[in-house]
């Protein structure tokens, strides 16, 4: 998905020599097909924003990615259509979210994913959808919008454009478990963390046999791990010094490598990562496969 969107934007900008604002105005609303409209695109969006910044389509230091889920609530005058972010903040309408992005987040460019859920009758009618597209058009010079649909609502969403709004389809395939493992190891390389990749890969495969993890969750899991490795650095060094002291004091027992080897395994980066992955903290991001927990939005 990310590669297709970025490639098309760059080719169009090169052919017509568009400024970034003109390119965004000319860009389509991307109709993203997924197996489940609730799938998080967080990691893919973050990567796409970095690509847009590197190509000067989005402003460096003033760009963000935001996922919004269609929601509604009953008011005195009827049903109010709005959107909710993954943290539970609800705002009525698209324009209120644009103000939030500008004023609260201080961003001048945004990549927005609108998850259109099949549980929202207030959204899934032509008038409601067209109100969203009309409002979206007012902010096209600053935003790229992804409309997330699945098999249950793709047809009605596509028909709502009715030849009035330019849209293009793109397919989103969630990161596989093997992809998540490779992403995990890539980040370790990025931060120059010395790990035994075969050992960590094998451990992650075992963990993910009966557990699942979304792209958002694996990203936060890695963030948590990086913090854990940094703030516990002194403890690791202290353990290492203690091990060295015991070795020098007991020089006459040099024929006992097993204890020292065990201590080394407990204090090196690989051992510390494995300990973290087995911890209760890590389990917050690794749900049992049978778990059907999903973000259901404001009610």
C-alpha positions in Angstrom: 0.0 0.0 0.0 2.6 2.5 1.1 4.8 1.8 -1.9 2.0 2.2 -4.4 0.8 5.5 -2.9 4.2 7.0 -2.7 5.2 5.9 -6.3 2.0 7.4 -7.8 2.5 10.7 -5.9 6.1 11.1 -7.0 5.4 10.2 -10.6 2.6 12.7 -10.8 4.6 15.5 -9.1 7.5 14.9 -11.5 5.3 14.9 -14.6 3.4 18.1 -13.8 5.9 19.9 -11.6 3.3 20.2 -8.9 4.0 22.0 -5.6 3.3 19.9 -2.5 0.0 21.7 -2.0 -1.1 21.3 -5.6 -0.1 17.6 -5.5 -2.2 17.0 -2.4 -5.1 18.8 -4.0 -4.8 16.6 -7.1 -4.4 13.4 -5.2 -7.3 10.9 -4.8 -9.1 9.8 -1.7 -7.5 6.3 -1.4 -10.1 3.6 -0.9 -8.2 1.0 1.1 -9.6 -2.6 0.9 -8.9 -4.8 3.9 -10.2 -8.0 5.3 -11.4 -6.1 8.4 -12.1 -2.4 8.5 -10.9 -2.4 12.1 -7.3 -3.4 11.2 -4.8 -0.9 12.4 -2.6 0.7 9.7 -0.4 2.6 12.3 3.0 1.2 11.3 2.3 1.5 7.6 1.1 5.1 8.0 4.1 6.1 10.1 6.4 4.8 7.4 4.4 6.6 4.7 4.6 9.9 6.5 8.4 9.5 6.8 8.5 8.9 3.0 6.4 12.0 2.4 8.6 14.1 4.6 11.8 12.9 2.9 10.3 13.8 -0.5 9.3 17.3 0.8 5.6 16.6 0.2 4.9 16.9 3.9 6.7 19.4 6.1 9.4 18.1 8.4 8.5 18.4 12.1 4.9 19.4 11.3 3.4 16.2 10.0 1.4 13.4 11.6 -0.5 10.3 11.0 -4.0 9.8 12.6 -6.4 6.9 12.6 -10.1 7.8 13.1 -13.0 5.4 13.5 -16.5 6.4 12.4 -18.8 6.8 15.4 -22.1 8.4 16.3 -24.2 9.5 19.3 -27.7 10.5 19.9 -28.5 14.2 20.5 -31.7 16.1 21.0 -31.9 16.9 17.3 -31.1 13.4 16.1 -28.0 11.3 15.4 -24.7 13.1 15.4 -22.0 11.7 13.1 -18.4 11.9 14.3 -15.1 10.1 14.6 -13.1 8.6 17.5 -9.4 8.0 17.7 -7.8 4.9 19.2 -7.4 6.7 22.6 -11.2 7.2 22.8 -11.3 10.9 22.0 -14.6 11.7 20.2 -15.2 14.8 18.1 -18.3 15.4 15.9 -17.4 15.8 12.3 -14.3 15.9 10.2 -13.6 19.6 10.4 -13.3 19.4 14.2 -10.6 16.9 13.8 -8.8 19.1 11.4 -8.8 21.9 14.0 -7.5 19.3 16.6 -4.7 18.4 14.3 -3.7 22.0 13.6 -4.2 23.5 17.1 -3.5 20.6 19.5 -0.9 18.6 17.5 0.6 21.6 15.8 0.7 19.8 12.4 0.3 21.4 9.0 0.2 18.1 7.1 -1.6 14.9 8.1 -2.1 11.4 6.7 -5.6 10.4 7.9 -7.1 6.9 7.9 -10.9 7.0 8.2 -12.1 3.5 9.3 -15.7 3.3 8.0 -17.3 0.6 10.2 -20.2 -1.6 9.2 -21.8 -1.1 12.6 -22.6 2.6 12.0 -26.0 3.2 10.3 -25.4 6.9 10.7 -22.4 6.6 8.4 -23.5 4.0 6.0 -26.0 6.1 4.0 -25.2 8.2 1.0 -26.0 11.6 2.6 -23.7 10.9 5.6 -20.8 9.7 3.5 -21.1 12.6 1.1 -21.0 15.1 3.9 -17.6 13.6 4.9 -16.2 13.8 1.4 -17.4 17.4 1.0 -15.7 18.4 4.3 -12.6 16.5 3.4 -12.3 18.4 0.1 -11.8 21.6 2.0 -8.5 20.3 3.6 -7.0 18.4 0.6 -4.1 20.9 0.2 -2.8 19.7 3.6 -3.9 16.1 4.0 -3.9 12.7 2.3 -6.9 10.6 3.3 -7.2 6.8 3.3 -10.8 5.5 3.6 -10.7 2.0 5.1 -13.4 -0.4 4.1 -14.0 -4.1 4.1 -16.2 -6.5 2.1 -19.3 -5.6 4.1 -19.3 -1.9 3.3 -17.0 -1.4 0.3 -19.8 -1.2 -2.3 -21.8 1.5 -0.6 -18.7 3.6 0.2 -17.5 3.4 -3.4 -21.0 4.3 -4.7 -21.1 7.3 -2.5 -18.3 9.0 -4.5 -20.8 8.9 -7.4 -18.4 10.4 -10.0 -18.1 13.6 -7.9 -14.9 12.7 -5.9 -11.7 11.2 -7.3 -10.8 8.0 -5.6 -8.4 5.1 -6.3 -8.3 1.7 -4.8 -5.4 0.2 -3.0 -5.1 -3.1 -1.1 -3.7 -3.3 2.4 -2.3 -6.6 3.6 -1.5 -6.6 7.4 2.0 -7.5 8.4 2.5 -11.3 8.8 3.9 -12.8 11.9 7.2 -13.4 10.1 7.1 -9.8 8.9 6.7 -8.6 12.6 9.7 -10.7 13.6 11.8 -9.3 10.8 10.6 -5.8 11.7 11.6 -6.4 15.4 15.1 -7.5 14.3 15.5 -4.6 11.9 14.8 -2.1 14.7 17.4 -3.9 16.9 19.9 -3.4 14.0 18.8 0.3 13.7 19.6 0.9 17.3 22.8 -1.1 17.1 21.6 -3.6 19.8 23.9 -6.7 19.8 21.6 -9.7 19.8 21.8 -13.3 18.7 19.2 -13.0 15.9 18.6 -16.8 15.5 17.8 -17.1 19.3 15.5 -14.1 19.3 13.8 -15.1 16.1 13.2 -18.6 17.5 11.8 -17.2 20.7 9.4 -14.8 18.9 8.2 -17.7 16.7 7.3 -19.7 19.8 5.6 -16.8 21.5 3.5 -15.9 18.4 2.4 -19.5 17.8 -0.6 -19.0 20.2 -0.5 -15.2 20.5 -1.3 -12.3 18.1 -0.1 -8.8 17.9 -1.2 -5.9 15.7 1.3 -3.7 13.9 0.5 -0.9 16.4 1.0 -3.3 19.3 4.3 -4.6 18.0 5.5 -1.0 17.5 4.7 -0.1 21.1 6.1 -3.4 22.4 9.5 -2.5 20.7 9.3 1.1 22.1 8.8 -0.4 25.6 11.7 -2.8 25.1 14.1 -0.1 24.0 13.2 1.9 27.0 13.6 -1.2 29.3 17.1 -1.8 27.8 18.2 1.8 28.4 16.9 2.4 31.9 18.2 -1.0 33.2 21.7 -0.5 31.7 23.2 0.3 35.1 21.8 -2.9 36.6 23.3 -4.9 33.7 26.7 -3.3 34.3 26.5 -3.9 38.0 25.7 -7.6 37.4 28.6 -7.8 35.0 31.1 -6.2 37.5 29.8 -8.6 40.2 30.4 -11.6 37.9 34.0 -10.4 37.1 34.7 -10.0 40.8 33.5 -13.5 41.6 35.6 -14.9 38.8 38.8 -13.2 40.0 38.2 -14.1 43.7 37.6 -17.8 42.7 40.5 -18.2 40.3 41.2 -21.6 41.7 37.9 -22.8 40.2 38.6 -21.9 36.6 37.3 -25.4 35.5 33.7 -24.3 36.2 32.6 -22.5 33.0 29.0 -23.4 33.3 28.2 -20.9 36.1 30.0 -18.0 34.4 28.4 -18.9 31.0 24.9 -18.8 32.7 25.7 -15.4 34.3 26.9 -14.1 30.9 23.6 -15.2 29.2 21.6 -13.5 31.9 23.4 -10.1 31.5 24.0 -9.8 27.7 21.4 -8.1 25.5 20.0 -11.3 24.0 19.2 -12.6 27.5 17.7 -9.4 28.6 15.5 -9.2 25.5 14.3 -12.8 26.0 13.5 -12.0 29.7 11.5 -9.0 28.6 9.5 -11.0 26.0 8.6 -13.5 28.7 7.5 -10.7 31.1 4.0 -9.7 32.1 4.7 -6.2 30.6 5.3 -7.8 27.1 2.1 -9.9 27.5 0.1 -6.6 27.4 0.8 -6.4 23.7 0.6 -10.2 22.9 -3.0 -11.3 23.0 -4.1 -14.9 22.9 -5.0 -15.9 19.4 -8.6 -16.6 20.3 -9.1 -13.0 21.7 -11.7 -11.1 19.6 -11.0 -7.8 21.3 -11.5 -4.9 18.9 -11.9 -1.1 19.2 -15.6 -0.7 18.8 -15.8 3.1 19.0 -18.0 5.7 20.8 -21.5 4.9 21.8 
